[in-house]
């Protein structure tokens, strides 16, 4: 019995150590990831208005499905492209956040690192991956923690709409979800729902 307890404690200790190492690695990795640049123009109680600069994005359109299914499928396709499934077999650095349009058929997007332009960026080998330039724009953003799902996204979308209407700020019907963390990150998770103004 004591031997079994010792083995159990050792296994739990190793599991805990591995968990801590993975979380420290995730925190360190986040510091080196290029992000979608913006300037905060106005701060309200539960949201802020931001001016985003223009950027290139890789994108893939997805069929209507629950968030978990769509995000997993889209991430797999775009990750394949940046990990070398392109005409140059070249790895492209990961950026943050991962973006999804909130429409009936979602589009997932990865920002392209700034060192590339439309000519120098490796071409996708999959026809469903598109490269597009998103012009500079103004968006309102509301932030929430934890893991995202359809229920949370819809809740914060409704909160954002309500807050914008109460402030008398006009907005479009172009809503987005931004996710900033890898699935294995447990701490300081950041998600956002945004809308173009």
N, C-alpha and C positions, 0 to 999 in steps of 0.2 A: 504493500500500500504506500509506504513512504517513497519507494522508488518511483511509483507511478506519479505521485505528487511532485517529486523532483523533476521528472520528465515534463510534466505539465507546466511547471513554473519556467523551465528552460525554454520550452516552445513558446509560451506566452511572452517571455522576455525577448526572444528573438523576433517575434512578431511585432512587438512594441518598438524595438530598435529599428526594424525595417520600416515601420510606419513613420517614425521620426525622421529617418534619413530621406525618405521619399518626400516628406513635407518640406524639409530644409532645401532639398534639391529643387522643388517646385517654386519656393520663395526666391531662390537665387536665379532660377531660369526667368522668372517674371521680370526681373530687373534688367535683363539683357534683351527683352523683346521690343521691337519697334512698334509704336502705337499710332493710331489714327489721330492726328493732331487737331486740337481745337482750342479756342479761346472762350472762356466763360464770360458772357456779356451781362447776364442778369441772374441773380439768385433769389428764388422765392422759398416759401416754407417747405415745400416737398418736391420741387423740381428746379432745374436751372435751364437757361437759354444759352446755347453754345453756337459759335461760328466755326464750322469745319472747313478745312482747306481741301482743295481738289486732290484726288488720289486715283490711282489705278487699282482695279479689283479683278480677281478671278471669280467667276460665278457659275453656279449650276442651278437650273430650275428643277424643282422637286414636285411630285404629285401631292395632292392634298392628303395629309396624314397627321396623326398626333405628333406633337413637338418632338418627343423622344425618338420616334421612327424617322422623321424627316431630318432632324439634326444629325443623327447617327449616320444616315445614308449620305447626306450632303458632305459631312466632315470626311467620311471615308473617300469619296470621290476627289475632293479638293486636296486632301492630304496626300493622296497618291500622286497627284500632279506635282506638288512642291517637294515630295520625297524622291523625285526623279523620273516619274512617268510622263516625260515630255520629249520633244524632238531632239533635245541635247543631252538627255539622261542626266540633267543637272539638278542638284538640290537647291531649293530656294528657301531662305529663312522664314520661319513662322512669324506671323505678326499678330497683333491683338487690337481690337476684339474680333471674334468671329461674329459676323453679322447675318441676320436673316430678315427678309421682308415678311411682314405679317399680312399676307394675302391668302386667298383661297388656295392658290398654288404657291408655295414658298420658294424663294430664291436664297440660297446660302452664298455668302461672299467672304473671301479672304483678301485683305488689303495686300497689295504688292509692295515689297520694300522699295523705298524711294530711289535706290541706286539704279532701278530699271526704268526704261520707258517702253512704249509700245513696240519699238523696233528691236530693242535688246533683250526683251523678255522671252524666254524659251516658249515655243508654241505647244499647246496641249495636244496630246495624241488622241484624246477622247473628244468626239464632236459635240458632246453636251456641255463641255466646259467653255465658257466664253470669257473674253477679256474686255473690260469696259472701263471707261474713264467716268468717274463721278465728279461733277463740278462742285465748286465750293458752295456751301449752303448753310442755312441757319436751322437748328433743330432744338426742340425742347426735350429734356431727358429726365426721367424719374428712375431712381436707383433702388435695387433691393438685393438682399443677400441670399445665401443658401443655394440649393439646386433649383433650376428653372423647370417649369412644366406648363402645360396649357392653362391650367387653372390660375397659377400665379401670374403668368404673362397677361391673361385677360383681365385679372384683377387690377394690375398696375396700369394697364392700358386705360381702363375705366377711370382709375384715380387721376391719371394724367389728363384725360379729356375733361373731367370734372373741374380740376384745378385751372386748366387753361380757360375754360368757359367762365369760371368765377372771376378770373383776372381780366377777362375781355380780350384775350389774345386769340387771334384767328389762326387756324392751322389747316393743313391739307389732310388728305386721307392716306398719305404715305407714311405708314408706321413701320418701325423696325425693332428687332430685338438684338441687343449686343451682349455677348457672353465673353468674359475676360479670363476665365480659369480653365485649366485642364480638368477632365472628369475626376482625376485622382487627388485634386487639391481639396482639403477639408476646411482650411481656415481662410478668413478674409475673402470669401467668395463675393464677386461683384457681377451683377446683371443689371441691364437697363432696358427700358422701353422708351423709344424716341419717336418723335413725329416731326416731319418737315413743317416749318412755319411759312 
